[in-house]
Amino acid sequence: RTLPFLTDKRVVLIRDADDFVSDHRSLLEKYFDNPCPTGRLILVVKTWNKSTKLAKKLPKVGKLISVAQPSRKELPRRIIDYANDAHGKKITYGTAQLLIELTGDDLTRLYSEVDKLALYADADKTIAPKHIEALIGHNRLFSAFAVIDAVIAGNPALAVERLRGMFAQDKPAEYTVVGAFAFHFRRMFNARVLLDRRTPRRQIETRLRIWGDTDGFFARLGQTSLKQIGQYLQQLAETDYAIKTGHTNAKVAMEQLVLRLSAS
């Protein structure tokens, strides 16, 4: 209740306030009944039980602001809005999804990547897949495809060697490796569908943005069926779940996956 100095309001911020709230609940209840008109109390807590007397008093004197990681389906829209608000850049929903696949679903990291992409895009008004591929994804995607190439060739030793090299050369790969593999497997799946429909190869390359060793891509694609690629995606999803739920770590899980896929 100390009066503010040279201003009309005094702000008191308490971080990690869970224990503080528990230890001083009765005092806080009394304060909520008669808050200081020149004070602003901010409590940062991990949990807030809305059924308590204190929580029920809050709406009369303040408000609860919930801060939570958005769901994965909400991330593209958050990226689109951030690119526009922070940098005046446009980014399509599909491009935002590509960024998520290559970077992961941590919002802070995604915003950081958008900052870099906005600078890289320079005068371009739109952040496009070509910017992501050039700035973020090229080496990571190339390394992931090299592993997949060895997997499809049935060479588990080479696949594991390339995977370990990928982790050694690209430290953040531990957090983005699943996305890089998913990107390739989904593109293979879509390409296989188009091939089965007798779509001309050049059209497939353009539509799916297949670059680099296109001959190698289609050679490996010819060795895999749509069902097999679907199984790859299913096993990758199971691996992703195991990593995210803490049952294993990315390096171990991906090596096990590579060995299983090479043997299938």
N, C-alpha and C positions, 0 to 999 in steps of 0.2 A: 504493500500500500504506500510505498515511498513515492512522493510526488515527482513527476518527471522534470528533468532539467533542460531548459531551452527548447521544449517541445510540448505538445499537448497530450502525448501518450507515452507510457513506459511499457516496453515489451519484456516479458520474462519467458525465456524458452528453456524447457527442460527436455533434453534428449534421453532416450532409454528410460522413460518415466514409469515403466510398469511397477517396479518396486516402490517408487515414490508414491504412486497412487494407492497401492496396497497398504503401505505404512501410514499414510496420512488421509485415508478415505474420509473419516469423520470431519476433519478440518476442511477438506475440499468441499464436502457437502455444505458446510456452513458458509464457505466462501461463495459457492454457487448461489446461495440464498441472498447474499449481499455482496456482489463483486465490486471491486474498486472501479469507479467510473473513468479514472484516468489510466487504468492498467489493462494490459492484454496478456493473458496467460496462455501459453502454447505448450501442450503436453504431447510428446511424440511417444506413442506406445505401439507395441507389436500386436496386442490384443485389447479389445474393448467390449466388455460384457454389457450388452444393451438392457439386460434385465435388472441391473443393480439400481439402487436408489440414486447414486451419483449420475449414472447414464441417463436416467429419466429426467433429472434436473437440467441436463445440458441444453436441450433445445430452447429453454427459456432465456438462457444467458449467452449461448454461443452455438457452435455447430460442429458436427463430426465430419472430417474430411478423410475419406478412405483413399489410400494410395496403394495400388496393387499392380502387379505385373499383368498386362493385358493378355487375354487368351491368344493363341496362335492365329485364330481366324480374324482377330482384331488388328493384328500387327500391320498388315499391308496398308490399311486406312491410316494408322498412326504415322507410318512412314510417308505416305502421300501428303498428309497434312503438315508434317514437320518440314518436308522439303519445300513446300510452298510458303509456309509461315516464316521459316528461318532463312531461306535462300531465294525465294521467288522462283523456284524451279518446279517443273512438272515431272511427275514420274507415274507411269501407268501401273495398274494393279498387278499385271503379270511381271513387270520389271521389279516391283517391290517384293513379289514372291521369290524371284530369283535371288535377290539380295538376302532374303531370310534364309534360303537354302544354303547359301555359301557362307553366311556369317553366323547363323544361329538365331535363337529367339530372345536373346538378351536385349532389351530395349535401349539401354544406354550404349551398348556396343553398336547397335544398328544406327542410332542417331550419329554416333561418331563416324561411321562409314559414310553416311549421307553427307556429313560435313566435308569429308575428303572428296567424295564424288562431285559435289557442287563446285569445288575448286577446280577439279580435273575437267569437268564439263565446260568450264570457262564461259564463253559467249553462248554456248548452246542453251536454249531455254528448257530443254527436256533432258533429264538424266535417262539414258538409254541403256539397253543390255550391253552394247559395245563398250560403254564406259565401265560397267561392272566387270566385264570380261577382261578388259585391259588392266584395270587398276587393282582388282581384288581377285578375280577368279582364274586368270589364265594359268598360272603355275599350279595352283591348287587343283584345278580341273584336269590339267595335263597329267599331274602326278596320279590322281585318282583313276584316270582312264588307263594309265600304264599298269596299275594294279589289276584293274578289271580285265585288261588285255591278257595278262598272265593267267588270271582265273579261268577265263573262257578257253585259253589254250591248254588248260589242265596242268599247269606248272605251279604247284603250290609253293615250292621253294622260292621261285622267282617272285611270285606274288607277295610273299611275306617279306622278302628282301626289299622290294620296292615300297611296300607299306612302311617298313621301318625307316627307309630313307626319306619317305614323305614326312614322317613325324620328326625326324632329325633336322631336316632342312626348313621345315615350316612349323615353328612352335605352336602357333594358334590352331594348327590342323587338328589337334586333339579335340577342339570344341566345334570344328566345322566339317570334320571328315564325313560324318553321316550325310550331311547336306550335299557334299560334293559327289558322294556315291549315288545318292538319290537322284541328283540332277542327271547323271549319266544313265542310270537305269530307266528313268522315266523317258528320257529322250530315246533310248534304245527301244523301249516299249512302243512309243508313238511311231517311231520309224518302222518298226516291224509291222504295225497295223497298216501303215501306208503302203509298205512293200507288198503286203498280202492283198491289198486292193489294187495292185499293179500301178501305183503312182510312180511317175518317172523319178529317177534318182535325183536329178537336178532340182526338181520341185521340192523333194524331201529335204535336201540340203538347205535350200532357201527358207522353207517354212520353219524348220527346226533349228536354224542357225548352226549347222554342222560345219566346223572349220578345221583347219590343220590337216591331219592325215585322214582324209575322207575315205581313201581306199582301204585303209586299215579298219576304219569304223564299219564299213559295209561288209568287209571280209569277215569280221567277228560277228556281225549281225546275222550273216548267212549261216553261222554255226549254231545259232540259238533260236529256239522257238518262242512264240508269244507266251506259252505256258511256263517255259523255263524262266523267262525274264520276270514274269509275274511272281514266281517263287522266289527269285532274288529279292524283289521288292518286299515280299512278305517277311523274309528272314531279316532283311535290313530293318524293317519296322520293329521286329521283335528285339533286335540288338539295340536299337535306339531307345526302346522302352526300358530295357535292362540298365542302360547307361544312365538314363534320366532318373530312374528310381533308386540309384545307388547300389544296385546289385553287382556291378562290375565297373571297371574303368574303360575308357575309350580304346586305349592301346591293346589291352588284353582282349576285349570284346571284338574288335575289328580283326585281330589276328585269327581268332577262333572262327569268325564269320568267313574270312578269306579261305581258310582251310576247308570249311564245310562246303563252300561254293565250288572250290576247285575239285572236290571229290564227287560232286553231284553230276 
